[in-house]
Amino acid sequence: MALANIKEGMPMGLGAKLTPDGVNFSLYSRDATKVTLCLFDSPYSEKPSQLIDLDPVKNRSGDIWHVFVEAAGEGLCYLYKVDGDRKS
């Protein structure tokens, strides 16, 4: 996947939501201090093709972290890397 155009995204609709223009990603995490969206070219890729660090000011609404990836489509493989304080 070529470097994607990244926008703030929307907090509504948790998960990966496909739109005609791309994919909106949103994740609930009350205790996260940093979230990175990792995009992969295929399910067999050993390393992500792109890392997107979410800005806690622009990409967070309350406890919802969100980002929009233009031109992303169906079948995109992704995962989140989440850092934060673990509370027992």
Stockholm file with secondary structure:
# STOCKHOLM 1.0

chainA/1-88         MALANIKEGMPMGLGAKLTPDGVNFSLYSRDATKVTLCLFDSPYSEKPSQLIDLDPVKNRSGDIWHVFVEAAGEGLCYLYKVDGDRKS
#=GR chainA/1-88 SS CCCCCEECCCSSSSEEEEETTEEEEEEECSSEEEEEEEEESSTTCSSCSEEEECCTTTSEETTEEEEEEETCCTTCEEEEEEEECCCC
#=GC SS_cons        CCCCCEECCCSSSSEEEEETTEEEEEEECSSEEEEEEEEESSTTCSSCSEEEECCTTTSEETTEEEEEEETCCTTCEEEEEEEECCCC
//
